[in-house]
Amino acid sequence: KKCSSTETITMPVPVPSAALEEVRAPLAIVRRLLADKQTTTTSTVPDHFKASLDGKWDQIPLLNDVDAVEQLRPGSLVRFQCMVQNMYNPEWYLGEYDHVNTATGERVRVHAQYSDAVDVPHGWTVDMSDAVAKTMERVPVHCMSIPHQSVWASSSSSSVAMGMESAPANQRAKRSHSDDAMDDEDDTPTGPASTPSAQSGMECDNGSASDESKRARPGVAPAPAGTSLAGCSSGGRPVLVPGATHVKHAAIIKLYQEDTSIKVNESYEFVGVLCCDPVTDASPEEEPGMVCSFMESGEAAAVKAASGSTGPASSSVIPRIHAVAFRQLSPKWNPALDNLAPAQQACRRTELANALPAVRARVVKSLSNALLGDTLAAEYILCHMLSRVYHRAHGVPVGKLSLAITGLPPTSAAGTSATQDLVGVLQTLLPAVAYVPMSVKHLSAKLMAPKKDYDTEMLHTGDLQMTPSTQVLCDETAMVAGKLNETGLKNLHCLQQLATFQHLLFDFSFYQMEFPTDVPVLVTSQGKPLMTTDIVLKLCPDAPTAAAVRAELQANPDTEDMVQLCRIYMGLARATDVGLSDDLCKVAEEKFVQARQADEKVDQESLGRWITLAKLLAASYGSSDLKKEHWEQMVAMEAQRAARVAV
C-alpha cells in the first residue's frame, strides 16, 4: 500500500518478550490441555494458569500501561484492570470442530476456546457439521478503564512489561463475509452473570479454499459498514464506551466459566489471551474466508458503536480478552501496594508498621493545610475517606459516613479555593476521585447515571457509574443562581440517593433499577448544604495553625517514599475490620442513655453514627479493636462539632 507524502504513520513501541511460556504463548498451552482427554475438565485451563501464575502476576504485561493496544502482541497473555460497564447474555460459539486434509482425508480435532480466530493450514478444510462440531457457551462483558482514576494509580510502574511484541507492520486485516443473524438479546445489566436467558443467532459462511491460509473465526462477528451507533468523539476518535468521551482503554472480556460474582460497576483485574484481530466486511481484494459467528448482538453493537459511521472498528479500538483468571479489586484495592511484587509488599508493610504514627500525622497535616488549618475538619475527613459499606440491614447501608463541610470561603481572585486544594490532596492519596461541580450548567448538561439506549440496544455510561471506594466530592461552592432543568433534577436526585442509600439508579426509560455501590460522598459548601449528609461540620479556619503547618510542610516536603507510604496506609486502613467488645458496647449504651435524657433529638441513628465514627478512628490508628481512647476521642470530636453548630 502506498502512502501519500502527507500521511503520517506512527508505529507503536513494542514491549519486550516474556520469559514465561504461559505469558508468551498461552494458546499453545491451552491447546495441549484441551487435547489431553485423560485430564481435561471444564476447569483444567483456569486451574493450570492459576497455579502457574501464582505470585507472578506482576510479570504479566498490563494493558493500562500502554498507550496503544498495538504494543501488545495478539495471542499473548495480558492483564487489564477495569470496571465492568455492561454485561451481555451468554453467547454460543463453536468450541470444537475438525480440520480435514483435502488430499488424504485425515482429520485433526481443533479446539477454538480462548481465541477469536483459528488458522486453517494450506491444503486443509473445516468440517463444522452438527455431527462433528461442538457448540459451547461463554459470557461477554464490556469493560472500561477504571473511571476517575488518579494519575498515580492509572499505571503500574512496578509491573514488568514483558511478553508482547507489536504485530508485523505488513500484517493485513482479514476480511469476512456476513449473513443476516437472528438475535434475541437483552443487554440490561443483571449484576451477576446468570444462566442463559436467550440463545443468540448464528451466522456461518464457508468460502472457497485458496492458496493462502484461511482463518476460521468461531467467535467474532463482522460489523456492517455504514452502521452508526455511538458515533465518534468530538476529536474523531471512535468511542470505546457509549456515553463516555475520556476512556483510555476498553475491552470485551470473554468469560468461559459461569461465575455469579461478576457484577456491573465492580472493578476487576482480568488475565487473558489478547485478541485484537479486526473483523470487517468482505472485500473483493481479499481472499474469501470462513466465518462462523455466534456473537451476542450486544457485543456486536459494542464493536459497531466503537467504529462509528465509517464501518468496522480497527484492531486498536475494542480488543477482546479471553479470560483465564481474574480477581476482584474493589472495594479493598490498594494499588500502591497490590501492584508491587510479593517481596516488595512485605517490605512495605513492615515499613508502614514502624512509621504508622508519623504517616497518619502527615495525612492529617496535609488535609489540615488544605482546610485552612482546621485540624478537626481534617480528622473528620480522614474518617470519612476510610468509611465503607460493610453490611446492609433491610436495604440500609451500615458503615457509610457521608460528610458536608460548610463555611468554606469563596474562590479567591486568583482562582484558587480550599475545595481545589482539598481535591488535590485527595487525588494524591486515593486511587480514584470523582469531582462533581454542583453548578446549574454542569448538573443540567447530561445525565450522570447510566441510561439504556433502546435505538442502539446499548447501555450508555454516566459520570456516576464508578467503582466502589471511589471518593466523590460534590462542590457546592460552584453553585450560582439559576434553575435546574429536568436533567439537572434527575442528577441531583441520583447524587442524593448515592449519599443516603449508597445505590445508583440506572435509567431504563420505562423504569429505574437500583445498583448497590460503596462510594464515600463528601460535600463542600459556603452555606447550608443542598444535599443531606450524615454529618455536617462547620469549617473554622485557624490562621496560626495553617501558617505553622504550611511552614512545616515547606521545610520538610513530602518525599516520594512518604507519599507512597501514605497511599498504602489509606488503603490498609480502609480495609481494616474493627471489632466491638462487650465492654465498649456497655460504654456506648451508657453514653446513648445519657445523651437521650439530655436531648430528645438523639435517636438510634445517632448511636449508629457514633459507633461508625469511633470504628473509623480505630482503623485510622491501625487498630482492629475499638478501644476506650478511640471512643473518647470520638466523643470529644462530636462535642466540638456540636459547639460549632450552636455558634
C-alpha positions in Angstrom: 0.0 0.0 0.0 1.4 3.4 -1.0 1.1 6.3 1.4 0.8 9.9 0.4 3.5 12.3 1.4 1.3 14.0 3.9 0.2 10.8 5.7 2.0 10.1 9.0 2.3 6.6 10.3 3.1 6.2 14.0 4.4 2.7 14.8 3.8 1.6 18.4 6.8 0.8 20.5 6.6 -2.9 21.3 7.3 -4.2 24.8 9.9 -7.0 25.3 9.2 -10.7 25.0 8.3 -12.6 28.1 10.2 -15.5 29.7 7.1 -17.4 30.9 5.6 -19.6 28.3 2.2 -19.0 29.9 2.6 -15.3 29.1 4.4 -15.6 25.7 2.3 -18.5 24.2 -0.8 -19.2 26.2 -2.8 -20.6 23.3 -0.2 -23.4 22.8 -0.7 -24.4 26.5 -4.5 -24.2 26.1 -4.4 -26.5 23.1 -2.2 -29.0 24.9 -4.5 -29.1 27.9 -7.7 -29.4 25.9 -6.2 -32.1 23.7 -5.5 -34.3 26.7 -8.7 -36.3 27.0 -7.5 -38.0 30.1 -7.3 -35.0 32.4 -9.4 -32.3 30.7 -12.3 -30.9 32.7 -14.2 -27.6 32.5 -11.7 -26.1 34.9 -8.5 -27.5 33.6 -7.3 -24.4 31.8 -8.1 -21.8 34.6 -6.7 -24.2 37.2 -3.4 -24.5 35.3 -2.9 -20.8 34.8 -3.9 -20.0 38.4 -1.2 -22.4 39.7 1.4 -21.4 37.1 1.0 -17.7 37.6 0.6 -17.7 41.4 2.8 -14.9 42.7 3.8 -13.9 39.2 1.0 -11.6 38.1 3.4 -8.7 38.1 5.3 -10.4 35.2 2.2 -10.2 33.0 2.0 -7.0 30.8 -0.7 -4.6 31.9 -2.9 -3.1 29.2 -3.4 0.0 31.3 0.3 0.8 31.0 0.5 1.1 27.2 -0.6 3.9 25.0 -1.9 1.7 22.2 -3.0 -1.9 22.1 -0.7 -2.5 19.1 2.2 -2.5 21.6 0.9 -5.9 22.8 1.2 -8.9 20.6 -2.1 -10.6 19.8 -2.2 -14.2 21.2 -0.2 -13.4 24.3 -1.3 -13.1 27.9 -2.2 -9.6 29.2 -3.7 -8.1 32.3 -6.5 -5.4 32.4 -7.5 -3.5 35.5 -11.0 -2.3 34.7 -14.6 -1.7 35.6 -17.4 -3.9 34.3 -19.6 -1.3 32.4 -22.1 -3.8 31.0 -22.9 -7.5 30.8 -24.4 -9.3 27.9 -26.3 -12.5 27.6 -24.2 -15.6 27.2 -23.2 -16.3 23.6 -22.9 -19.6 21.7 -19.8 -20.5 19.7 -18.1 -23.4 18.0 -15.7 -24.7 20.6 -14.6 -27.8 18.8 -14.6 -29.0 15.2 -12.4 -30.8 12.7 -9.7 -29.8 10.2 -9.8 -32.2 7.2 -6.9 -32.8 4.9 -8.3 -32.4 1.4 -5.7 -34.8 -0.1 -5.7 -37.7 2.5 -8.9 -37.2 4.4 -7.0 -37.1 7.7 -8.9 -35.4 10.5 -7.5 -33.3 13.3 -9.6 -32.1 16.2 -9.4 -28.3 16.7 -10.1 -26.6 20.0 -11.3 -23.0 19.5 -11.7 -21.9 23.1 -9.9 -18.7 24.2 -9.5 -17.3 20.8 -11.4 -15.4 18.1 -9.7 -17.0 15.1 -8.0 -20.3 14.3 -5.6 -20.8 11.4 -6.6 -23.2 8.7 -3.4 -24.6 7.1 -2.9 -24.8 3.4 -4.4 -28.0 2.0 -6.9 -28.4 4.8 -10.6 -27.5 5.1 -13.0 -27.2 8.0 -15.8 -29.6 9.0 -18.3 -27.8 11.1 -21.2 -30.2 10.6 -23.5 -31.0 13.5 -22.1 -34.5 13.8 -18.6 -33.2 14.3 -18.8 -29.6 15.8 -19.4 -28.9 19.5 -21.3 -25.8 20.5 -20.2 -24.1 23.7 -21.1 -21.1 25.8 -19.2 -18.1 27.1 -20.2 -14.7 28.6 -19.1 -11.4 27.0 -18.5 -8.5 29.4 -17.9 -4.9 28.3 -15.2 -3.4 30.5 -13.5 0.0 30.6 -10.6 1.7 32.4 -11.5 2.5 36.0 -13.3 5.9 35.9 -12.0 8.9 37.7 -8.7 7.1 38.4 -5.9 9.2 39.9 -2.8 9.6 37.7 -0.5 7.7 40.1 -2.9 4.7 40.2 -3.6 4.5 36.5 -0.4 2.7 35.7 1.8 0.1 37.3 5.3 1.3 37.4 6.3 -1.9 39.2 4.9 -4.3 36.7 7.3 -6.0 34.3 6.0 -5.2 30.9 7.2 -8.3 29.2 5.9 -10.8 26.7 4.4 -8.7 24.0 5.6 -7.6 20.6 3.8 -5.4 18.1 2.2 -7.1 15.2 4.1 -7.0 12.0 3.8 -3.8 10.1 2.7 -5.5 6.9 0.0 -7.6 8.6 -3.2 -7.2 6.8 -6.6 -7.1 8.4 -8.6 -10.2 7.4 -11.9 -9.8 5.7 -15.0 -11.8 6.4 -18.4 -12.4 4.8 -21.5 -11.8 6.9 -25.1 -13.0 6.6 -28.2 -11.9 8.4 -28.2 -13.0 12.0 -31.2 -13.8 14.2 -30.6 -12.0 17.5 -32.7 -12.2 20.6 -30.9 -10.3 23.3 -31.4 -8.1 26.3 -28.2 -6.4 27.4 -29.8 -5.0 30.6 -27.2 -5.4 33.3 -28.4 -8.0 35.8 -25.5 -7.8 38.1 -24.0 -11.3 38.4 -23.5 -13.4 35.3 -26.6 -15.6 35.1 -27.9 -18.7 33.2 -28.6 -18.1 29.6 -31.9 -16.5 29.1 -31.8 -16.3 25.3 -29.9 -18.1 22.6 -28.2 -15.8 20.2 -28.3 -16.4 16.4 -25.7 -18.0 14.3 -24.1 -17.0 11.0 -21.9 -19.3 9.0 -20.4 -18.7 5.6 -18.0 -21.2 4.1 -15.8 -19.6 1.5 -13.8 -21.5 -1.2 -10.3 -22.6 -0.5 -7.4 -20.5 -1.7 -3.6 -20.9 -1.9 -3.2 -18.7 1.2 -4.1 -19.8 4.7 -7.6 -19.2 5.7 -8.9 -18.1 9.1 -11.9 -19.6 10.9 -13.3 -17.2 13.4 -15.6 -19.1 15.8 -16.4 -16.1 18.0 -16.2 -12.9 16.0 -18.9 -11.2 14.1 -18.5 -8.6 11.3 -19.7 -5.1 11.8 -21.8 -3.9 8.8 -20.5 -0.9 7.1 -22.5 2.3 7.3 -23.9 1.5 10.7 -23.7 4.3 13.2 -24.5 3.6 16.8 -22.5 5.7 19.2 -20.5 7.5 16.6 -17.2 9.2 17.3 -15.9 11.6 19.9 -15.5 15.2 19.0 -11.9 14.6 18.2 -12.8 12.0 15.6 -11.6 9.0 17.7 -14.1 6.1 17.9 -15.9 5.9 21.2 -14.7 3.0 23.3 -17.8 3.0 25.6 -21.2 4.5 24.7 -21.7 7.8 26.6 -18.0 8.1 27.6 -15.6 10.5 25.9 -12.4 10.1 28.0 -11.7 6.4 28.2 -8.1 5.3 27.7 -8.8 1.6 27.2 -11.8 -0.7 26.8 -12.2 -4.4 26.0 -14.7 -7.1 25.7 -13.8 -9.8 28.2 -14.9 -13.4 27.4 -15.6 -15.5 30.5 -15.6 -19.2 30.0 -16.9 -20.3 33.3 -20.2 -19.3 34.9 -19.3 -17.0 37.8 -22.1 -15.2 39.6 -19.6 -13.0 41.4 -19.0 -10.8 38.4 -21.1 -7.6 38.8 -21.7 -4.4 37.0 -19.8 -1.4 38.4 -17.3 -3.6 40.2 -13.6 -3.4 39.4 -11.6 -6.5 38.5 -8.2 -7.5 37.2 -8.6 -9.9 34.3 -5.8 -12.1 32.9 -6.4 -13.5 29.5 -5.4 -14.1 25.9 -5.4 -10.9 23.9 -7.2 -10.9 20.5 -7.3 -7.7 18.6 -7.7 -9.1 15.1 -10.0 -6.7 13.3 -13.1 -8.1 11.6 -14.5 -6.2 8.7 -16.8 -6.6 5.7 -15.7 -8.8 2.8 -13.8 -7.1 0.1 -13.2 -8.3 -3.5 -9.5 -7.6 -3.0 -9.2 -10.2 -0.1 -9.4 -13.9 -0.3 -12.7 -15.4 0.8 -12.6 -16.8 4.4 -14.6 -18.8 6.7 -16.7 -17.1 9.4 -18.8 -18.9 11.9 -20.0 -16.4 14.5 -22.2 -16.9 17.5 -21.6 -13.4 18.9 -24.2 -11.9 21.2 -25.9 -8.9 19.4 -24.9 -6.7 22.4 -21.3 -7.4 21.8 -21.7 -6.8 18.1 -23.3 -3.5 18.8 -20.4 -2.6 21.1 -17.9 -3.2 18.2 -20.1 -1.3 15.8 -20.5 1.6 18.2 -16.8 1.9 18.5 -16.3 2.0 14.8 -18.8 4.8 14.2 -20.3 5.5 10.9 -17.2 4.7 8.9 -17.7 1.0 9.3 -15.7 -1.6 11.2 -13.6 -1.0 14.2 -9.8 -1.1 14.0 -7.8 -3.6 16.0 -6.8 -0.9 18.5 -10.3 0.1 19.4 -12.1 -2.7 21.3 -9.8 -5.7 21.7 -11.1 -9.0 23.1 -9.5 -10.7 26.1 -10.3 -14.3 26.7 -10.0 -14.6 30.5 -8.1 -17.5 32.1 -8.1 -15.9 35.6 -9.4 -12.8 37.4 -9.5 -11.2 40.8 -11.8 -8.6 42.3 -10.1 -5.3 43.0 -12.8 -3.2 44.8 -13.6 -2.4 47.5 -10.3 -3.1 49.2 -8.0 -2.5 46.2 -4.7 -0.8 47.2 -2.8 -0.1 44.0 0.2 1.4 45.8 0.7 -2.0 47.5 -1.0 -4.5 45.2 1.0 -3.5 42.1 4.2 -4.5 43.8 5.9 -7.9 43.8 5.1 -10.1 46.8 8.5 -9.5 48.4 8.2 -5.7 48.0 4.7 -5.8 49.5 6.0 -7.5 52.7 8.8 -4.9 52.9 6.4 -2.0 52.6 4.0 -3.4 55.2 6.9 -3.6 57.7 8.0 0.0 56.9 4.4 1.2 57.4 4.0 -0.6 60.7 7.1 1.1 62.1 6.1 4.5 60.8 2.4 4.4 61.3 2.0 7.3 63.8 4.2 9.6 61.6 2.3 8.6 58.4 -1.1 9.3 60.0 0.1 12.6 61.3 1.4 13.5 57.8 -2.0 12.7 56.2 -3.9 14.8 58.8 -1.5 17.8 58.3 -1.9 17.6 54.5 -5.7 17.7 54.9 -5.5 20.5 57.5 -3.3 22.5 55.2 -6.0 22.3 52.5 -8.7 23.2 55.1 -7.1 26.4 56.2 -5.6 24.9 59.4 -8.8 23.2 60.7 -7.5 20.1 62.4 -10.9 18.9 63.5 -12.2 19.0 59.9 -9.1 17.1 58.8 -9.8 14.3 61.4 -13.5 14.1 60.2 -12.4 13.9 56.5 -9.9 11.2 57.3 -12.6 9.1 58.9 -14.9 9.8 56.0 -12.3 8.7 53.5 -11.9 5.4 55.3 -15.7 4.7 55.5 -17.2 1.8 53.6 -20.4 -0.2 53.5 -19.8 -3.5 55.2 -23.4 -4.5 55.7 -26.9 -3.7 54.6 -29.8 -4.1 57.1 -33.1 -4.2 55.2 -31.6 -2.1 52.4 -30.0 0.5 54.7 -26.2 0.7 54.3 -24.2 0.2 57.5 -20.7 1.7 57.7 -21.1 4.6 55.3 -20.4 8.2 56.6 -21.3 11.0 54.2 -19.9 14.3 55.3 -20.6 18.0 54.5 -18.1 20.8 55.2 -19.7 24.2 55.3 -18.4 27.7 55.7 -15.7 27.4 53.0 -14.6 30.8 51.7 -15.4 31.8 48.1 -12.9 31.3 45.3 -10.2 33.9 45.5 -9.4 36.5 42.8 -6.5 34.2 41.7 -9.0 31.4 41.0 -7.9 29.2 43.9 -10.2 27.7 46.6 -10.0 25.4 49.6 -12.1 22.9 47.6 -9.5 22.8 44.8 -6.7 22.3 47.4 -8.7 19.5 49.0 -9.3 17.8 45.7 -5.5 17.9 45.1 -4.8 16.2 48.4 -7.5 13.5 47.8 -6.1 12.7 44.3 -2.6 12.4 45.8 -3.8 9.9 48.4 -6.6 8.0 46.8 -6.7 5.8 43.7 -10.0 7.3 42.3 -11.6 10.7 43.0 -14.8 11.9 41.2 -15.1 15.7 41.4 -18.7 16.9 40.8 -19.2 20.7 40.5 -22.7 21.4 41.6 -23.3 24.3 39.2 -26.6 24.6 37.3 -24.7 24.3 34.0 -22.9 21.1 34.9 -25.9 19.4 36.5 -28.2 20.3 33.6 -25.8 19.3 30.8 -26.3 15.5 30.6 -27.4 12.6 32.7 -24.8 11.3 35.2 -26.5 7.9 35.7 -26.2 5.1 33.1 -29.1 5.1 30.6 -30.3 2.4 28.2 -30.5 3.5 24.6 -33.2 1.3 23.0 -32.4 2.6 19.5 -28.9 1.0 19.7 -29.6 -1.5 22.4 -26.6 -0.2 24.3 -26.1 1.0 27.9 -24.6 4.5 27.9 -22.4 5.1 30.9 -22.5 8.2 33.0 -20.2 10.1 35.3 -21.7 8.4 38.4 -21.0 4.9 37.1 -17.9 4.2 39.1 -16.3 1.5 41.1 -16.6 1.0 44.9 -14.2 3.0 47.0 -14.2 5.9 44.6 -14.2 9.2 46.5 -16.9 11.6 45.4 -16.6 15.3 46.1 -19.7 17.4 45.4 -18.6 21.0 45.2 -21.5 23.3 46.1 -19.2 26.3 46.2 -19.5 26.3 42.4 -23.3 27.0 42.7 -24.7 30.2 41.3 -28.3 31.4 40.9 -30.2 29.5 38.2 -32.9 26.9 37.5 -32.2 23.3 37.0 -33.9 21.6 34.0 -35.3 18.0 34.1 -31.8 16.5 33.6 -30.4 18.6 36.5 -33.2 17.5 38.8 -32.6 13.8 37.9 -28.8 14.2 38.6 -29.4 15.9 41.9 -31.8 13.1 42.9 -29.2 10.5 41.9 -26.5 12.2 43.9 -28.7 12.3 47.0 -29.6 8.6 46.6 -25.9 7.9 46.3 -25.1 9.8 49.6 -28.1 8.4 51.5 -28.7 4.8 50.4 -25.4 4.1 48.5 -27.1 2.9 45.3 -27.0 4.2 41.8 -30.2 4.5 39.7 -29.8 3.1 36.2 -32.3 4.7 33.8 -34.1 2.3 31.5 -36.7 4.9 30.4 -39.7 2.9 31.5 -38.3 2.1 34.9 -35.3 2.6 37.1 -33.1 -0.1 38.6 -31.1 0.3 41.8 -27.5 -1.0 41.7 -25.7 -1.1 45.1 -22.4 0.8 45.4 -20.0 1.9 48.0 -18.6 5.4 47.4 -17.9 8.0 50.2 -19.7 11.2 49.4 -18.2 14.5 50.6 -19.9 17.9 50.1 -18.2 21.3 50.3 -20.4 24.4 50.7 -20.2 28.0 51.6 -23.5 28.0 53.5 -26.2 25.4 54.3 -25.6 22.4 52.1 -28.1 21.5 49.5 -27.5 17.8 49.9 -28.4 15.9 53.1 -25.5 14.0 54.7 -24.8 12.0 57.9 -22.6 14.7 59.4 -22.4 18.4 58.8 -19.3 20.2 60.1 -18.8 24.0 60.0 -15.2 24.9 59.0 -13.3 27.1 61.4 -10.2 28.4 59.7 -7.2 28.7 62.1 -4.6 31.1 60.6 -1.8 30.4 63.1 -2.2 26.7 62.8 -2.4 27.0 59.0 0.8 29.0 58.9 2.6 26.6 61.2 1.5 23.6 59.1 2.4 25.3 55.9 5.8 26.2 57.2 6.5 22.6 58.4 5.4 21.2 55.0 7.7 23.6 53.2 10.6 22.9 55.5 10.1 19.1 55.2 8.5 18.4 51.9 7.0 15.0 51.3 9.4 12.6 49.7 8.2 10.1 47.1 8.7 7.3 49.7 6.5 9.1 52.3 3.8 9.7 49.7 3.8 6.0 48.8 3.5 5.1 52.5 0.6 7.4 52.9 -1.2 5.8 50.0 -0.6 2.3 51.3 -1.8 3.5 54.7 -5.0 4.8 53.3 -5.7 1.5 51.6 -4.9 -0.7 54.5 -6.8 1.4 57.0 -9.9 1.4 54.8 -9.7 -2.4 54.6 -9.4 -2.8 58.4 -12.3 -4.6 60.1 -12.8 -3.2 63.5 -14.4 -5.3 66.3 -16.5 -4.0 69.2 -16.0 -5.7 72.6 -18.7 -6.2 75.2 -17.1 -3.6 77.4 -17.3 -0.9 74.7 -20.9 -1.9 74.0 -21.8 -1.1 77.6 -19.9 2.2 77.4 -21.8 3.1 74.2 -25.1 2.2 75.7 -24.5 4.4 78.7 -23.5 7.3 76.5 -26.6 6.9 74.5 -28.9 6.8 77.5 -27.3 9.9 79.0 -27.4 11.8 75.7 -31.0 10.7 75.1 -32.0 12.1 78.5 -30.3 15.4 77.8 -31.6 15.8 74.2 -34.7 14.1 72.8 -33.3 14.6 69.3 -30.7 11.9 70.0 -32.0 8.7 68.4 -30.9 5.3 67.2 -29.3 6.8 64.1 -27.1 9.0 66.4 -25.8 5.9 68.2 -25.1 4.2 64.9 -23.2 7.3 63.7 -21.1 7.4 66.9 -20.1 3.7 66.7 -19.3 4.1 63.0 -17.1 7.2 63.7 -15.3 5.5 66.6 -14.6 2.4 64.5 -13.2 4.6 61.7 -10.9 6.4 64.2 -9.7 3.0 65.4 -9.0 2.0 61.8 -7.1 5.2 61.2 -4.7 4.2 64.1 -4.2 0.7 62.6 -6.2 -1.0 65.3 -8.6 -3.9 64.6 -10.3 -3.4 68.0 -12.3 -0.4 69.2 -10.6 0.9 72.3 -11.7 3.3 75.0 -9.3 6.0 73.8 -10.9 5.9 70.4 -14.3 6.2 71.8 -13.3 9.1 74.0 -11.7 10.9 71.0 -14.9 10.4 69.1 -17.0 11.9 71.9 -14.6 14.9 72.1 -14.9 15.4 68.3 -18.7 15.3 68.3 -18.7 17.8 71.2 -16.6 20.2 69.3 -18.7 19.8 66.2 -21.9 20.5 68.2 -20.3 23.6 69.7 -19.6 24.9 66.2 -23.2 24.3 65.0 -24.5 26.2 68.1 -22.5 29.3 67.3 
